[in-house]
């Protein structure tokens, strides 16, 4: 069964504190996301005023369970969402068909 990736890109609300946002991301990751069934890895990326995060799971079922659980957001999730311009959010779900390991 292929691994699955949850991907979301978004903009932050005007005037938010980037250090506070980064702390909210780290708190959410450490308290919850990294403890989800099937969690593999995650990344936070930035390009100008656009941010993106990806979370890789062992399977699409693990990703779906993660999304289902997020319908009742925790305090950490609500703190994270408070920084986002929710109208800018775009979510994708991908199954990994082929990976290319880093060559050294």
C-alpha positions as CSV (number, residue, x, y, z in Angstrom):
1,X,0.0,0.0,0.0
2,X,1.5,3.4,-1.0
3,X,2.2,6.1,1.5
4,X,-0.1,9.2,1.4
5,X,0.6,12.9,1.7
6,X,-1.7,15.6,3.1
7,X,-0.7,18.9,1.5
8,X,-2.0,22.4,2.3
9,X,-0.9,25.8,1.2
10,X,-2.2,29.1,2.6
11,X,-1.4,32.6,3.5
12,X,-1.3,34.0,7.0
13,X,-3.6,36.8,8.3
14,X,-2.1,40.3,7.9
15,X,0.0,41.4,10.7
16,X,0.5,38.1,12.5
17,X,3.8,37.4,14.3
18,X,5.8,34.9,12.4
19,X,7.7,33.7,15.5
20,X,4.3,33.1,17.2
21,X,3.0,31.3,14.2
22,X,6.1,29.0,14.1
23,X,5.6,28.3,17.8
24,X,2.0,27.3,17.1
25,X,3.1,25.0,14.3
26,X,5.7,23.3,16.5
27,X,3.3,22.9,19.4
28,X,0.7,21.3,17.1
29,X,3.2,19.0,15.5
30,X,4.8,17.9,18.8
31,X,1.6,17.5,20.8
32,X,-0.6,15.9,18.2
33,X,0.4,15.4,14.5
34,X,3.6,13.4,15.2
35,X,1.6,11.1,17.5
36,X,-1.1,10.2,14.9
37,X,-1.4,6.6,13.7
38,X,0.7,6.1,10.6
39,X,2.6,9.4,10.9
40,X,5.9,9.3,8.9
41,X,7.1,12.9,8.5
42,X,6.1,16.5,8.0
43,X,7.5,19.7,6.5
44,X,6.7,23.4,6.7
45,X,7.7,25.5,3.7
46,X,7.5,29.2,2.7
47,X,7.6,31.1,-0.6
48,X,7.1,34.8,0.0
49,X,3.8,35.2,1.7
50,X,2.6,31.7,0.8
51,X,3.2,28.9,3.3
52,X,2.7,25.2,2.8
53,X,2.8,22.1,5.0
54,X,2.9,18.4,4.1
55,X,2.3,15.5,6.3
56,X,3.2,12.0,5.2
57,X,1.3,8.9,6.5
58,X,1.9,5.2,6.0
59,X,-1.4,4.9,4.1
60,X,-4.4,6.8,2.7
61,X,-6.5,5.3,5.5
62,X,-4.1,6.9,8.1
63,X,-4.4,10.2,6.3
64,X,-8.2,9.9,6.2
65,X,-8.3,9.1,10.0
66,X,-6.2,12.2,10.6
67,X,-8.6,14.4,8.6
68,X,-11.6,12.8,10.3
69,X,-10.1,13.6,13.7
70,X,-9.4,17.2,12.7
71,X,-13.1,17.9,12.3
72,X,-13.1,18.4,16.1
73,X,-10.0,20.7,16.5
74,X,-8.0,20.6,19.6
75,X,-6.8,23.7,21.5
76,X,-3.4,23.5,19.7
77,X,-5.1,23.2,16.3
78,X,-7.4,26.2,17.0
79,X,-4.3,28.2,18.0
80,X,-2.7,27.3,14.6
81,X,-5.8,28.0,12.6
82,X,-6.0,31.4,14.3
83,X,-3.0,32.5,12.2
84,X,-4.3,31.4,8.8
85,X,-6.3,33.3,6.2
86,X,-8.8,30.4,5.9
87,X,-10.1,31.7,2.5
88,X,-6.6,31.1,1.1
89,X,-6.3,27.4,2.1
90,X,-5.9,24.8,-0.6
91,X,-5.8,21.1,0.4
92,X,-4.6,18.1,-1.6
93,X,-4.2,14.5,-0.8
94,X,-1.7,12.4,-2.8
95,X,-0.7,8.8,-2.8
96,X,3.1,8.3,-3.3
97,X,3.6,6.3,-6.4
98,X,7.3,6.5,-6.6
99,X,10.0,7.9,-4.3
100,X,13.6,8.6,-5.2
101,X,16.0,8.3,-2.3
102,X,18.8,10.9,-1.8
103,X,22.0,9.7,-3.3
104,X,25.3,10.6,-1.5
